[in-house]
């Protein structure tokens, strides 16, 4: 329920922002993604021990894991674009 609600609210706010500030959809999408990445980075930095857990994660040397991780990240961006454009 909450996922649907927040996804709909995100779409409304992004559309309103793009119209109000005369920015293109791609600019607003880029800024949204950038601010989200900064927010996640701040959370990782603030949680005690989280940076060490990320750096010492065993599968970073596994090529298959890194490939799947990058693909999942790319598909997340594609999904974000699809949600925004619809």
N, C-alpha and C positions, 0 to 999 in steps of 0.2 A: 504494500500500500504506500509506504513512505517513498520507496524508490520511484513509483509512478508520479506521485505528487511533486517530488523535488525535480524530476526530469521535466515535467510540464512547467513548473515555475521557472526553471532555468531557461527553457525555450522562450517563455513570455518575456522574461527580463532581458535576455539577449536581443530579442527582436525589438523591444522598446528602446533599448540602448542604441542599437544601430540606427534606428529612425531618429531618435532625439538628438544624437551628436553627429549626425550626417556621416557616419563611418560605413564603409562597406562591410558586408557580411563576413568576408574573409579576415578583415582587420579585427573585428569584434571576436571572431573565433580564435584568432591568434592570441589576442590579449587575454581571453578567457583561459586558454590552455597555458599560457605563460604564468598567469597568476595562480592557477591550480598547481603547477609544478613548483612554484616558489612556496606555496602553502605546504605541500607535501615535504619539501626539503626542510622547512622550518620545523615541522612536526618531528621528522627524523632526527634533527639536531637537538631537539628539546627532550626527547625521551631518553632517559639514562641507559647507556649501553647499546643503544640501537645502531649507532654508527659502527661500533666494533662488530656487531652481529652481521651487518651488511658487508663490511669489508672481509670478514672471516668466513663468509658463506662458502661451504664446500664445493658447490656446483659452479662457481664462477670459472673454473678451469675446464668444465665440461662443455665442449663445442655444441652438442645437441641442446643442452639447457639454454645456453646463450642465444642460439639461433631461435629457439621457441620463445624465449623472453622478448627478443627484439620483434619477432613477428606479432606477438600478443600486444606489444606496445604500439606497433604500426596499426593493427586492427582496431585498437582503442581510439586512435586518432581518426581512422576512417569512420568508425561508428559515431564519434562526436560530430564529424562533418555531416554525416547522413542525418542525424537527429536535428542538427541546426538548419540544414537546407530544407527539410520537410516541414 
